[in-house]
Amino acid sequence: MDTETTRRAGHPLPYDSYRQAIERETLRFAEVTGGAEPSTAVPSCPGWTLADLTRHVGSLQRWFCALLTRRVQEPPRDRDVDLGLPERADEWPAWVAAGVPEVAEVLRDTDPDAPMWTWGEDPHARFWARRMLCETLVHRVDAEQALGLEPDIDPVTAADAVDEFLVNLPYAHLFAPEVAGLRGTGETLAFQCAGPDGGTGEEWRVRLDPGGFRPLPPAGAGAAPSDTPTATVRGGAADLLLLLYGRRSYRDPAYEVSGGTEVLDRWFAHTAF
């Protein structure tokens, strides 16, 4: 995949934006889960409780920090990290919040252009900052929904997370094996972001071929996305993010859908993340 032609203007965000947003989202996650019953089920993560979700967020951030500190150049053989996890699950939200200074320090001390092993499209340290933000943001939403709260997502951050998801999805078969089976005969899906005035904002297109699938270059970067896509889903940036992560259904009234739904069903059946 030609990374120079699949990237869109404004993506990724400036590196400092990720550092600031990770801190904000982590503290919001800790605030949401703090004081909540740890055994509360998290419907968007089947089989998980808030305790499981909280441990996952804190552990993943500490592991990402270890990867960045070591500037790993090859796939790690294990995820052994000194977590310092408290024994009591009701103390885990505070443990997540307590990791914020270390995360901030590691990100400040990291050259975003440093070459590193990553599992995705961008083989540089900035990949992990972007990924950490997306993980923390989506799981903050998971926690809020589990507690009956209405999530609020910054649209700029949401749009970048949509971009991050689609650019990296072709590589996600390492831990999401169903992705490898996502194929087609040339169908094109369009995920269209509605602008704040009701007009059309950004658009991402993905083509399904017999050998797999790939994001199409944006308009003006060697692509000619003027053909009518096989299926189009249009919605706000936050709605598209939750849709792609399987937290919403394209049949919800928040989305405007056109074209064939069979290809959409096939897409979502293979892209559980």
KOLMAR-651846 format. One record per residue: residue number from 1; residue in one letter; chain; x, y, z of N, C-alpha, C in turn. Coordinates in Angstrom, 3 decimals, m for minus. Last residue first. Example, Ala and Ser with C-alpha at 12.3 -4.5 7.8 and 13.67 -1.06 7.14 Angstrom:
# residues 2
SITE   num   residuo   cadena        n.x        n.y        n.z       ca.x       ca.y       ca.z        c.x        c.y        c.z
SITE     2         S        A     12.850     m2.250      7.080     13.670     m1.060      7.140     12.900      0.030      7.870
SITE     1         A        A     13.190     m5.690      7.800     12.300     m4.500      7.800     13.200     m3.300      7.800
//
This chain:
# residues 273
SITE   num   residuo   cadena        n.x        n.y        n.z       ca.x       ca.y       ca.z        c.x        c.y        c.z
SITE   273         F        A    m13.369     m5.635     15.900    m12.019     m5.148     16.266    m11.850     m5.230     17.773
SITE   272         A        A    m14.892     m6.992     13.098    m14.947     m6.861     14.558    m13.541     m6.645     15.079
SITE   271         T        A    m15.116     m7.314     10.363    m14.254     m6.238     10.884    m14.416     m6.000     12.381
SITE   270         H        A    m16.839     m9.066      9.202    m15.414     m9.399      9.162    m14.520     m8.385      9.877
SITE   269         A        A    m19.370     m8.076      9.322    m19.173     m9.447      9.796    m17.692     m9.800      9.920
SITE   268         F        A    m19.144     m5.660      8.045    m19.203     m5.657      9.505    m19.068     m7.056     10.108
SITE   267         W        A    m19.031     m6.556      5.310    m17.983     m5.747      5.910    m17.985     m5.877      7.430
SITE   266         R        A    m21.456     m7.863      4.957    m20.211     m8.613      4.821    m19.055     m7.859      5.496
SITE   265         D        A    m23.208     m5.725      5.275    m23.290     m6.861      6.197    m21.997     m7.675      6.160
SITE   264         L        A    m22.406     m4.212      3.068    m22.222     m3.677      4.416    m22.273     m4.806      5.450
SITE   263         V        A    m23.202     m5.826      0.993    m21.773     m5.578      1.154    m21.470     m4.984      2.524
SITE   262         E        A    m25.967     m5.712      1.375    m25.276     m6.998      1.477    m23.787     m6.793      1.702
SITE   261         T        A    m27.038     m3.251      0.874    m26.668     m3.537      2.258    m25.930     m4.864      2.408
SITE   260         G        A    m26.360     m1.043     m1.805    m26.659     m2.390     m1.340    m26.185     m2.648      0.075
SITE   259         G        A    m27.426      2.432     m1.400    m26.757      1.320     m2.069    m27.101     m0.015     m1.430
SITE   258         S        A    m27.195      4.376      1.610    m27.628      4.204      0.228    m26.832      3.073     m0.402
SITE   257         V        A    m28.112      5.669      4.752    m27.504      4.583      3.989    m28.076      4.548      2.586
SITE   256         E        A    m27.430      7.623      7.375    m28.117      7.687      6.092    m27.412      6.703      5.173
SITE   255         Y        A    m27.786      7.122     10.890    m27.059      6.964      9.627    m27.995      7.066      8.427
SITE   254         A        A    m29.337      7.205     13.095    m28.270      8.213     13.021    m27.564      8.191     11.670
SITE   253         P        A    m31.053      5.055     13.168    m31.501      6.261     12.468    m30.441      7.351     12.379
SITE   252         D        A    m29.243      2.006     12.504    m29.703      3.030     13.430    m30.090      4.295     12.662
SITE   251         R        A    m28.042      0.361     10.715    m29.495      0.463     10.626    m30.075      1.491     11.602
SITE   250         Y        A    m25.437      0.165     11.371    m25.763      1.093     10.284    m27.273      1.232     10.084
SITE   249         S        A    m25.075      0.155     14.912    m25.461     m0.540     13.686    m25.798      0.486     12.606
SITE   248         R        A    m22.265      0.605     17.159    m23.564      0.988     16.613    m23.838      0.139     15.375
SITE   247         R        A    m19.884     m0.480     17.733    m20.678     m0.012     18.879    m22.056      0.482     18.444
SITE   246         G        A    m18.075     m1.200     15.793    m19.115     m2.158     16.154    m19.948     m1.766     17.345
SITE   245         Y        A    m16.337      0.654     14.888    m15.895     m0.166     16.008    m16.975     m1.126     16.502
SITE   244         L        A    m17.904      1.922     12.999    m16.775      1.116     12.545    m16.248      0.210     13.655
SITE   243         L        A    m19.747      3.277     14.707    m20.191      2.279     13.739    m19.047      1.350     13.356
SITE   242         L        A    m18.162      5.077     16.060    m18.829      4.025     16.834    m19.348      2.919     15.917
SITE   241         L        A    m17.383      6.673     13.833    m16.399      5.988     14.668    m17.038      4.828     15.422
SITE   240         L        A    m19.816      7.680     12.948    m19.044      6.787     12.077    m18.008      6.009     12.875
SITE   239         D        A    m20.490      9.287     15.162    m21.348      8.155     14.801    m20.602      7.168     13.903
SITE   238         A        A    m18.471     11.208     15.049    m18.555     10.321     16.210    m19.401      9.096     15.904
SITE   237         A        A    m19.118     12.422     12.560    m17.822     11.776     12.774    m17.874     10.799     13.941
SITE   236         G        A    m22.453     11.626     11.347    m21.481     12.459     12.030    m20.202     11.699     12.310
SITE   235         G        A    m22.897      9.878      8.188    m23.262     10.239      9.552    m22.225     11.173     10.136
SITE   234         R        A    m23.544      7.503      5.700    m23.273      8.899      6.019    m23.743      9.207      7.432
SITE   233         V        A    m22.447      4.984      3.680    m23.005      5.269      5.005    m22.581      6.687      5.361
SITE   232         T        A    m23.015      3.407      0.604    m22.526      4.596      1.297    m23.224      4.701      2.647
SITE   231         A        A    m22.052      0.982     m1.790    m22.838      1.336     m0.607    m22.182      2.530      0.067
SITE   230         T        A    m20.706      1.227     m4.185    m21.683      0.151     m4.019    m22.602      0.439     m2.847
SITE   229         P        A    m20.406      4.646     m5.351    m19.982      3.486     m4.555    m21.092      2.446     m4.465
SITE   228         T        A    m20.091      5.993     m8.524    m21.041      5.746     m7.451    m20.602      4.523     m6.661
SITE   227         D        A    m16.988      7.630     m9.172    m17.962      6.578     m9.443    m18.876      6.394     m8.248
SITE   226         S        A    m15.115      9.315     m8.239    m16.332      9.932     m8.759    m17.404      8.900     m9.077
SITE   225         P        A    m12.469      9.165     m7.101    m13.648      8.579     m6.467    m14.952      9.231     m6.926
SITE   224         A        A     m9.734      8.732     m8.204    m10.830      9.386     m8.908    m12.134      8.835     m8.365
SITE   223         A        A     m6.487      9.391     m6.860     m7.741      8.645     m6.936     m8.765      9.433     m7.727
SITE   222         G        A     m4.320     10.968     m6.517     m4.191      9.870     m7.448     m5.441      9.035     m7.579
SITE   221         A        A     m5.288     12.777     m4.713     m4.027     12.091     m4.413     m3.870     10.863     m5.296
SITE   220         G        A     m7.749     13.801     m5.228     m6.624     14.704     m5.373     m5.290     14.057     m5.080
SITE   219         A        A     m9.434     11.905     m2.778     m9.520     12.716     m3.987     m8.345     13.670     m4.034
SITE   218         P        A     m7.390      9.340     m1.211     m8.371     10.430     m1.206     m8.371     11.174     m2.519
SITE   217         P        A     m7.112      5.892     m2.211     m6.523      7.208     m1.968     m7.603      8.281     m1.965
SITE   216         L        A     m8.957      3.360     m0.448     m8.636      4.066     m1.680     m8.020      5.417     m1.356
SITE   215         P        A     m7.951      0.619      1.519     m8.476      1.974      1.461     m8.077      2.612      0.143
SITE   214         R        A     m8.664     m2.715      0.446     m7.711     m1.639      0.658     m8.435     m0.299      0.695
SITE   213         F        A     m8.823     m6.318      0.621     m9.429     m4.990      0.545     m8.376     m3.938      0.845
SITE   212         G        A     m8.396     m9.295     m1.368     m8.482     m8.600     m0.093     m9.154     m7.246     m0.245
SITE   211         G        A     m8.503    m10.442     m3.841     m7.331    m10.702     m3.022     m7.351    m10.038     m1.665
SITE   210         P        A    m10.890     m9.518     m4.973    m10.742    m10.954     m4.691     m9.550    m11.263     m3.783
SITE   209         D        A    m11.636     m6.430     m3.117    m11.195     m7.178     m4.294    m11.042     m8.653     m3.959
SITE   208         L        A    m13.205     m3.600     m2.075    m13.104     m5.030     m1.788    m12.791     m5.772     m3.080
SITE   207         R        A    m12.139     m0.416     m1.087    m12.484     m1.303     m2.196    m12.227     m2.754     m1.791
SITE   206         V        A    m13.312      2.415      0.607    m12.599      1.146      0.707    m13.081      0.251     m0.423
SITE   205         R        A    m13.098      5.878      1.373    m13.581      4.790      0.529    m12.674      3.578      0.639
SITE   204         W        A    m14.247      8.573      3.270    m13.276      7.480      3.163    m13.894      6.390      2.310
SITE   203         E        A    m14.633     12.060      3.418    m15.137     10.779      2.940    m13.986      9.790      2.840
SITE   202         E        A    m15.565     14.990      5.319    m14.617     14.026      4.763    m15.322     12.761      4.291
SITE   201         G        A    m18.667     16.416      4.723    m17.308     16.672      5.160    m16.375     15.679      4.510
SITE   200         T        A    m21.501     17.809      3.296    m20.601     16.665      3.318    m19.209     17.096      3.740
SITE   199         G        A    m23.814     19.639      5.453    m23.186     19.296      4.190    m22.245     18.122      4.350
SITE   198         G        A    m24.602     20.312      7.950    m25.444     19.343      7.241    m24.873     18.957      5.897
SITE   197         D        A    m22.713     21.789      9.111    m23.844     22.532      8.550    m24.792     21.619      7.787
SITE   196         P        A    m20.739     20.006      9.857    m21.545     20.635     10.911    m22.758     21.387     10.388
SITE   195         G        A    m20.894     17.183      7.516    m20.315     18.396      8.075    m21.247     19.034      9.087
SITE   194         A        A    m20.774     13.720      7.723    m21.630     14.883      7.549    m20.982     16.083      8.221
SITE   193         C        A    m18.629     11.581      6.111    m18.817     12.350      7.332    m19.653     13.588      7.031
SITE   192         Q        A    m19.041      8.422      4.765    m19.109      9.859      4.509    m19.460     10.605      5.782
SITE   191         F        A    m17.636      5.782      3.456    m18.044      6.258      4.775    m17.915      7.776      4.737
SITE   190         A        A    m18.274      3.548      0.878    m17.945      4.928      1.223    m18.493      5.247      2.607
SITE   189         L        A    m17.031      0.698     m0.755    m17.811      1.253      0.355    m17.335      2.670      0.616
SITE   188         T        A    m17.171     m1.095     m3.744    m16.601      0.051     m3.040    m17.563      0.525     m1.970
SITE   187         E        A    m16.311     m4.264     m5.170    m17.273     m3.371     m4.527    m16.539     m2.251     m3.782
SITE   186         G        A    m14.662     m6.145     m6.320    m14.532     m4.765     m6.767    m15.535     m3.811     m6.157
SITE   185         T        A    m15.557     m8.426     m5.094    m15.327     m8.440     m6.545    m15.272     m7.021     m7.085
SITE   184         G        A    m13.983     m9.304     m1.967    m15.116     m8.966     m2.808    m14.753     m9.051     m4.269
SITE   183         R        A    m13.233     m9.976      1.523    m12.908     m9.906      0.100    m14.159     m9.537     m0.690
SITE   182         L        A    m12.047    m10.786      4.463    m12.860     m9.723      3.874    m12.425     m9.497      2.432
SITE   181         G        A    m10.459    m12.532      5.823    m11.472    m13.090      4.936    m12.347    m12.055      4.263
SITE   180         A        A     m8.918    m11.054      7.545     m8.246    m11.653      6.397     m9.239    m12.229      5.392
SITE   179         V        A    m10.638    m10.481      9.621    m10.326     m9.418      8.662     m9.703    m10.001      7.389
SITE   178         E        A    m10.650    m12.597     11.322    m11.742    m12.509     10.351    m11.466    m11.451      9.282
SITE   177         P        A     m8.533    m12.214     13.150     m8.337    m13.062     11.967     m9.438    m12.977     10.926
SITE   176         A        A     m7.214     m9.961     14.743     m8.617    m10.055     14.328     m8.652    m10.881     13.042
SITE   175         F        A     m4.529     m9.929     15.048     m5.319    m10.211     16.254     m6.814    m10.252     15.971
SITE   174         L        A     m3.637     m9.785     12.426     m2.758    m10.355     13.439     m3.516    m10.728     14.707
SITE   173         H        A     m5.351     m8.348     10.895     m5.575     m9.802     10.940     m4.675    m10.482     11.965
SITE   172         A        A     m4.846     m5.684     10.572     m5.362     m6.114     11.878     m5.601     m7.613     11.972
SITE   171         Y        A     m4.147     m4.514      8.246     m3.074     m5.185      8.979     m3.573     m5.855     10.254
SITE   170         P        A     m6.376     m3.180      7.265     m5.816     m4.282      6.476     m4.731     m5.073      7.191
SITE   169         L        A     m6.764     m1.123      9.312     m7.557     m2.353      9.304     m6.965     m3.465      8.443
SITE   168         N        A     m5.439      1.283      9.111     m4.745      0.162      9.750     m5.487     m1.162      9.657
SITE   167         V        A     m7.230      2.971      7.821     m5.878      2.840      7.289     m5.190      1.592      7.845
SITE   166         L        A     m9.495      2.797      9.470     m9.558      2.302      8.098     m8.173      2.106      7.487
SITE   165         F        A     m8.594      3.907     11.950     m9.186      2.574     11.875     m9.086      2.014     10.454
SITE   164         E        A     m7.755      6.481     11.231     m6.806      5.527     11.799     m7.313      4.100     11.676
SITE   163         D        A    m10.195      7.623     10.411     m9.091      7.480      9.464     m8.100      6.425      9.944
SITE   162         V        A    m11.521      7.578     12.871    m12.086      6.881     11.708    m10.975      6.596     10.696
SITE   161         A        A     m9.842      9.271     14.296     m9.942      7.869     14.709    m10.586      7.018     13.616
SITE   160         D        A    m10.343     11.670     13.018     m9.004     11.105     12.924     m9.015      9.634     13.323
SITE   159         A        A    m13.010     12.010     13.773    m12.673     11.865     12.352    m11.286     11.259     12.180
SITE   158         A        A    m12.703     12.299     16.571    m13.465     11.180     16.017    m13.108     10.941     14.560
SITE   157         T        A    m11.290     14.685     16.777    m10.674     13.449     17.252    m11.373     12.238     16.654
SITE   156         V        A    m13.297     16.338     15.756    m11.986     16.287     15.100    m11.255     15.007     15.495
SITE   155         P        A    m15.473     15.967     17.549    m15.580     15.537     16.149    m14.243     15.469     15.418
SITE   154         D        A    m15.308     14.507     20.739    m14.834     15.621     19.922    m14.829     15.203     18.448
SITE   153         I        A    m18.122     13.031     22.101    m16.856     12.794     21.419    m16.508     13.996     20.561
SITE   152         D        A    m19.893     11.862     24.759    m19.607     13.094     24.029    m18.221     12.945     23.431
SITE   151         P        A    m22.337      9.362     25.544    m20.959      9.780     25.251    m20.914     11.095     24.474
SITE   150         E        A    m24.560      9.199     28.137    m24.488      9.539     26.714    m23.086     10.050     26.399
SITE   149         L        A    m24.711      6.386     30.363    m24.367      7.775     30.081    m24.269      7.991     28.570
SITE   148         G        A    m25.033      3.818     31.345    m26.216      4.551     30.909    m25.971      6.021     30.631
SITE   147         L        A    m22.780      2.413     31.808    m23.374      3.085     32.966    m24.568      3.958     32.579
SITE   146         A        A    m22.037      1.582     29.340    m22.341      0.553     30.338    m23.054      1.140     31.547
SITE   145         Q        A    m21.386      4.023     28.188    m22.597      3.333     27.746    m23.006      2.253     28.741
SITE   144         E        A    m18.982      4.537     29.547    m20.131      5.434     29.690    m21.426      4.745     29.296
SITE   143         A        A    m17.361      2.412     28.658    m17.670      2.561     30.078    m18.898      3.444     30.282
SITE   142         D        A    m17.253      2.937     25.901    m17.774      1.661     26.392    m18.212      1.782     27.849
SITE   141         V        A    m15.965      5.428     25.940    m17.348      5.342     25.475    m17.991      4.047     25.954
SITE   140         R        A    m13.482      4.526     26.775    m14.207      5.507     27.603    m15.686      5.503     27.225
SITE   139         H        A    m12.846      2.966     24.584    m13.182      2.286     25.839    m13.795      3.246     26.855
SITE   138         V        A    m12.363      4.948     22.679    m13.439      3.982     22.449    m13.826      3.286     23.750
SITE   137         L        A    m10.166      6.306     23.931    m11.415      6.985     23.590    m12.566      5.992     23.453
SITE   136         T        A     m8.168      4.347     24.083     m8.681      4.972     25.305    m10.031      5.634     25.053
SITE   135         E        A     m7.752      3.690     21.357     m8.134      2.660     22.334     m8.788      3.293     23.562
SITE   134         C        A     m6.959      6.209     20.347     m8.169      5.542     19.843     m8.665      4.489     20.821
SITE   133         L        A     m4.582      6.706     21.813     m5.729      7.602     21.920     m7.004      6.903     21.475
SITE   132         M        A     m2.978      4.600     20.962     m3.334      4.701     22.367     m4.545      5.610     22.552
SITE   131         R        A     m2.661      5.212     18.251     m3.394      3.999     18.636     m3.843      4.062     20.092
SITE   130         R        A     m1.109      7.520     18.446     m2.422      7.569     17.789     m3.289      6.387     18.207
SITE   129         A        A      1.155      6.462     19.678      0.403      7.546     20.318     m1.002      7.619     19.738
SITE   128         W        A      1.974      4.600     17.805      1.527      4.123     19.103      0.767      5.201     19.864
SITE   127         F        A      2.728      6.132     15.551      1.655      5.142     15.426      1.088      4.797     16.792
SITE   126         R        A      4.981      7.539     16.264      3.694      8.247     16.337      2.510      7.290     16.191
SITE   125         A        A      7.129      5.863     15.682      6.640      5.946     17.056      5.274      6.605     17.144
SITE   124         H        A      6.428      4.109     12.569      7.086      5.137     13.370      6.414      5.227     14.739
SITE   123         P        A      5.235      2.836     10.241      6.297      2.217     11.063      7.111      3.246     11.851
SITE   122         D        A      1.877      2.654      9.652      2.928      3.649      9.850      4.030      3.101     10.766
SITE   121         E        A      0.047      0.532      9.582      0.535      1.115      8.336      1.767      1.987      8.518
SITE   120         G        A      0.740     m1.792     12.300     m0.092     m1.107     11.317      0.667     m0.495     10.164
SITE   119         W        A      2.269     m2.730     14.278      1.506     m3.741     13.543      0.716     m3.111     12.401
SITE   118         T        A      5.669     m1.578     14.323      4.247     m1.389     14.616      3.499     m2.488     13.865
SITE   117         W        A      8.949     m0.849     15.243      7.994     m1.876     14.835      6.602     m1.426     15.236
SITE   116         M        A     10.090      2.430     14.273      9.737      1.412     15.253      8.952      0.305     14.587
SITE   115         P        A     11.873      5.465     13.862     11.432      4.180     13.290     11.189      3.171     14.399
SITE   114         A        A     10.628      8.559     15.019     11.565      7.461     15.272     11.045      6.172     14.648
SITE   113         D        A      8.944     10.665     14.825      9.445     10.120     13.565     10.423      8.967     13.760
SITE   112         P        A      8.445     11.485     17.424      7.364     10.811     16.696      7.812     10.186     15.381
SITE   111         D        A     10.561     10.848     19.980     10.562     11.465     18.654      9.492     10.769     17.825
SITE   110         T        A      9.588     11.140     23.317      9.639     10.288     22.129      9.637     11.135     20.855
SITE   109         D        A      9.102     12.577     25.559     10.487     12.193     25.311     10.664     11.387     24.035
SITE   108         R        A      6.337     12.840     25.568      7.159     14.045     25.395      8.596     13.689     25.012
SITE   107         L        A      5.640     10.172     26.069      5.285     10.781     24.785      6.096     12.043     24.532
SITE   106         V        A      6.635      9.869     28.676      7.137      9.023     27.594      6.836      9.651     26.238
SITE   105         E        A      5.086     11.792     30.048      6.545     11.913     29.994      7.123     11.098     28.842
SITE   104         A        A      2.485     10.806     29.730      2.826     12.128     29.208      4.339     12.284     29.056
SITE   103         V        A      2.731      8.353     31.084      2.381      8.375     29.667      2.802      9.705     29.047
SITE   102         E        A      3.272      9.315     33.662      4.271      8.504     32.958      4.001      8.499     31.461
SITE   101         P        A      0.867     10.735     34.277      2.159     11.430     34.201      3.234     10.639     33.452
SITE   100         V        A     m1.107      8.535     34.139     m1.101      9.660     33.199      0.243     10.384     33.146
SITE    99         G        A     m1.336      6.591     36.062     m0.390      6.350     34.970     m0.254      7.519     34.013
SITE    98         A        A     m3.369      7.320     37.723     m2.007      7.487     38.226     m0.956      7.268     37.148
SITE    97         A        A     m5.628      6.489     36.336     m5.311      7.923     36.392     m3.874      8.158     36.824
SITE    96         V        A     m5.442      3.727     36.901     m5.398      4.213     35.522     m4.988      5.686     35.506
SITE    95         W        A     m5.739      3.818     39.683     m4.495      3.292     39.111     m4.342      3.728     37.655
SITE    94         A        A     m8.360      4.656     39.869     m7.307      5.555     40.357     m5.942      5.123     39.831
SITE    93         P        A     m9.581      2.294     38.822     m9.713      3.589     38.140     m8.647      4.596     38.579
SITE    92         W        A     m8.783      0.303     40.808     m8.188      0.326     39.475     m8.425      1.627     38.715
SITE    91         E        A    m10.021     m0.007     43.162     m8.906      0.930     43.144     m8.297      1.079     41.747
SITE    90         D        A    m11.822     m2.005     42.887    m12.372     m0.662     43.019    m11.281      0.411     43.071
SITE    89         A        A    m10.268     m4.300     42.860    m10.723     m3.765     41.574    m11.276     m2.352     41.707
SITE    88         R        A     m7.383     m4.658     44.813     m8.823     m4.420     44.800     m9.244     m3.729     43.508
SITE    87         E        A     m4.626     m4.737     44.341     m5.370     m5.989     44.496     m6.871     m5.776     44.336
SITE    86         P        A     m3.202     m2.642     41.745     m3.716     m2.877     43.103     m4.525     m4.169     43.164
SITE    85         L        A     m0.472     m3.214     39.618     m1.931     m3.251     39.739     m2.356     m3.502     41.178
SITE    84         G        A      2.011     m2.833     38.478      1.724     m2.199     39.762      0.231     m2.162     40.046
SITE    83         L        A      2.994     m3.827     36.056      1.761     m3.043     36.062      1.538     m2.279     37.362
SITE    82         D        A      5.647     m4.396     34.244      5.359     m4.206     35.665      4.165     m3.263     35.789
SITE    81         V        A      4.915     m6.553     31.560      5.195     m5.200     32.005      4.856     m5.131     33.488
SITE    80         D        A      4.944     m8.734     28.976      5.282     m8.636     30.396      5.719     m7.214     30.739
SITE    79         R        A      4.057     m9.632     26.570      3.572     m8.335     27.030      3.872     m8.141     28.517
SITE    78         D        A      6.376    m11.069     24.181      5.424    m11.139     25.282      4.998     m9.726     25.649
SITE    77         R        A      7.870    m10.557     21.980      7.501    m11.949     22.227      6.491    m12.091     23.357
SITE    76         P        A      7.280     m7.898     19.665      7.645     m8.389     21.001      7.133     m9.804     21.215
SITE    75         P        A      8.561     m7.547     16.389      7.402     m7.910     17.207      7.828     m8.440     18.569
SITE    74         E        A     11.171     m5.029     16.452     10.608     m6.285     15.966      9.451     m6.670     16.864
SITE    73         Q        A     12.036     m2.776     17.641     12.252     m2.868     16.196     11.726     m4.167     15.601
SITE    72         V        A     11.077     m0.493     20.187     11.153     m1.862     19.679     11.235     m1.880     18.153
SITE    71         R        A     11.809      1.559     22.044     11.895      1.762     20.591     12.002      0.410     19.882
SITE    70         R        A     11.430      1.493     24.734     12.434      0.576     24.193     12.678      0.786     22.700
SITE    69         T        A      9.396      3.355     25.000     10.649      3.552     25.724     11.770      2.708     25.133
SITE    68         L        A      7.372      2.180     23.453      7.949      3.458     23.048      9.301      3.685     23.730
SITE    67         L        A      6.833     m0.137     24.940      7.250     m0.241     23.541      7.945      1.033     23.089
SITE    66         A        A      6.001      1.034     27.346      7.199      0.183     27.320      7.727      0.035     25.899
SITE    65         C        A      3.676      2.293     26.510      4.786      3.099     27.019      6.081      2.303     27.002
SITE    64         F        A      2.132      0.055     25.898      2.513      0.959     24.817      3.690      1.832     25.248
SITE    63         W        A      1.835     m0.899     28.520      2.558     m1.698     27.531      3.014     m0.823     26.369
SITE    62         R        A      0.333      1.105     29.684      1.661      0.826     30.223      2.489     m0.009     29.251
SITE    61         Q        A     m2.011      0.914     28.136     m1.228      2.148     28.136      0.185      1.900     28.639
SITE    60         L        A     m2.833     m1.678     28.823     m2.450     m1.374     27.446     m1.617     m0.096     27.377
SITE    59         S        A     m3.464     m1.418     31.544     m2.396     m2.326     31.118     m1.893     m1.975     29.726
SITE    58         G        A     m5.609      0.420     31.504     m4.379      0.730     32.219     m3.208     m0.129     31.777
SITE    57         V        A     m7.464     m1.048     29.898     m7.008      0.295     29.516     m5.686      0.634     30.197
SITE    56         H        A     m7.782     m3.456     31.369     m7.324     m3.473     29.986     m6.746     m2.118     29.590
SITE    55         R        A     m8.855     m2.609     33.811     m7.532     m3.251     33.791     m6.953     m3.229     32.375
SITE    54         T        A    m11.290     m1.669     32.790    m10.353     m0.759     33.448     m8.946     m1.339     33.467
SITE    53         L        A    m12.501     m3.986     31.819    m12.240     m2.868     30.915    m11.182     m1.936     31.504
SITE    52         D        A    m12.756     m5.498     34.160    m11.967     m6.007     33.034    m11.549     m4.864     32.112
SITE    51         A        A    m14.464     m3.767     35.596    m13.147     m4.108     36.125    m12.230     m4.609     35.014
SITE    50         L        A    m16.750     m3.812     34.044    m15.996     m2.565     34.138    m14.597     m2.814     34.693
SITE    49         T        A    m16.505     m7.008     32.317    m17.067     m6.105     33.312    m16.277     m4.796     33.274
SITE    48         W        A    m17.160     m8.926     29.347    m16.314     m8.073     30.171    m17.151     m7.306     31.188
SITE    47         G        A    m18.867    m10.235     27.687    m18.137    m11.031     28.656    m17.258    m10.221     29.591
SITE    46         P        A    m18.549     m7.920     25.023    m19.217     m9.097     25.584    m18.316     m9.915     26.505
SITE    45         C        A    m18.524     m4.865     25.055    m17.386     m5.787     25.144    m17.900     m7.071     25.790
SITE    44         S        A    m20.917     m3.608     25.194    m20.174     m3.455     23.946    m18.896     m4.287     23.928
SITE    43         P        A    m21.795     m4.114     27.863    m22.429     m4.788     26.725    m21.640     m4.703     25.423
SITE    42         V        A    m20.292     m4.781     30.633    m20.024     m3.835     29.541    m20.575     m4.465     28.258
SITE    41         A        A    m21.609     m5.088     33.948    m21.352     m5.640     32.618    m21.137     m4.517     31.607
SITE    40         T        A    m20.052     m4.363     37.011    m21.030     m3.930     36.006    m20.652     m4.481     34.637
SITE    39         S        A    m18.188     m4.848     38.947    m18.776     m6.022     38.291    m19.825     m5.655     37.247
SITE    38         P        A    m17.495     m2.378     40.055    m16.576     m3.032     39.123    m17.178     m4.203     38.362
SITE    37         E        A    m19.667      0.295     40.205    m19.540     m1.096     40.619    m18.645     m1.837     39.617
SITE    36         A        A    m17.926      3.452     40.345    m18.910      2.546     39.756    m18.643      1.119     40.239
SITE    35         G        A    m15.793      4.854     41.369    m17.018      4.810     42.158    m18.095      3.917     41.584
SITE    34         G        A    m14.574      5.457     38.185    m14.349      5.627     39.614    m15.664      5.669     40.375
SITE    33         T        A    m15.352      5.565     35.549    m15.329      4.258     36.205    m15.132      4.362     37.718
SITE    32         V        A    m15.202      8.326     34.987    m16.427      7.574     34.705    m16.465      6.282     35.509
SITE    31         E        A    m12.561      8.947     35.677    m13.672      9.609     36.362    m14.965      8.828     36.195
SITE    30         A        A    m11.123      7.398     33.885    m10.980      7.145     35.321    m12.124      7.778     36.106
SITE    29         F        A    m11.925      8.623     31.477    m12.212      7.205     31.722    m12.164      6.906     33.217
SITE    28         R        A    m10.856     11.151     31.879    m12.311     10.997     31.749    m12.712      9.554     32.003
SITE    27         L        A     m8.163     10.533     31.876     m8.756     11.074     33.099    m10.279     10.984     33.055
SITE    26         T        A     m7.953      9.681     29.221     m7.640      8.767     30.323     m8.266      9.244     31.619
SITE    25         E        A     m8.609     11.951     27.741     m9.475     10.777     27.657     m9.209      9.803     28.801
SITE    24         R        A     m6.474     13.702     28.452     m7.877     14.081     28.663     m8.776     12.847     28.701
SITE    23         E        A     m4.225     12.251     27.618     m4.378     12.652     29.013     m5.839     12.965     29.324
SITE    22         I        A     m4.807     12.077     24.895     m4.680     10.854     25.696     m4.857     11.185     27.169
SITE    21         A        A     m4.720     14.772     24.123     m6.003     14.062     24.087     m5.956     12.770     24.890
SITE    20         Q        A     m1.998     15.368     24.395     m2.994     16.107     25.172     m4.315     15.345     25.243
SITE    19         R        A     m0.868     13.536     22.566     m0.445     13.554     23.966     m1.491     14.237     24.844
SITE    18         Y        A     m2.143     14.299     20.199     m2.370     12.970     20.761     m1.992     12.940     22.237
SITE    17         S        A     m1.137     16.836     19.752     m2.585     16.664     19.931     m2.897     15.323     20.567
SITE    16         D        A      1.526     16.487     19.232      1.149     16.991     20.553     m0.344     16.854     20.824
SITE    15         Y        A      1.381     15.696     16.479      1.754     14.748     17.530      1.329     15.207     18.919
SITE    14         P        A     m1.459     16.608     14.535     m0.151     16.955     15.112      0.137     16.098     16.347
SITE    13         L        A     m3.129     13.669     13.133     m3.134     14.972     13.773     m1.711     15.332     14.219
SITE    12         P        A     m2.233     11.995      9.985     m2.588     12.063     11.405     m2.604     13.497     11.922
SITE    11         H        A     m4.486     14.288      8.561     m4.304     13.011      9.257     m2.914     12.470      8.969
SITE    10         G        A     m4.615     16.529      6.998     m5.071     16.642      8.379     m4.947     15.374      9.183
SITE     9         A        A     m5.281     14.833      4.028     m4.878     16.092      4.631     m5.455     16.179      6.041
SITE     8         R        A     m4.712     11.292      4.278     m5.514     12.445      3.927     m4.989     13.690      4.619
SITE     7         R        A     m2.918      8.568      2.838     m3.125      9.539      3.905     m3.897     10.742      3.393
SITE     6         T        A     m2.466      7.160      0.545     m3.665      6.805      1.303     m3.924      7.791      2.432
SITE     5         T        A     m0.134      8.045     m0.556     m1.365      8.368     m1.275     m2.616      7.962     m0.517
SITE     4         E        A      1.861      7.230      1.098      1.801      8.649      0.785      0.512      9.015      0.071
SITE     3         T        A      1.670      4.496      1.252      1.203      5.285      2.392      1.089      6.754      2.059
SITE     2         D        A      0.595      2.208     m0.843      1.359      3.443     m0.911      0.864      4.388      0.168
SITE     1         M        A      0.842     m1.190      0.000      0.000      0.000      0.000      0.879      1.243      0.000
//
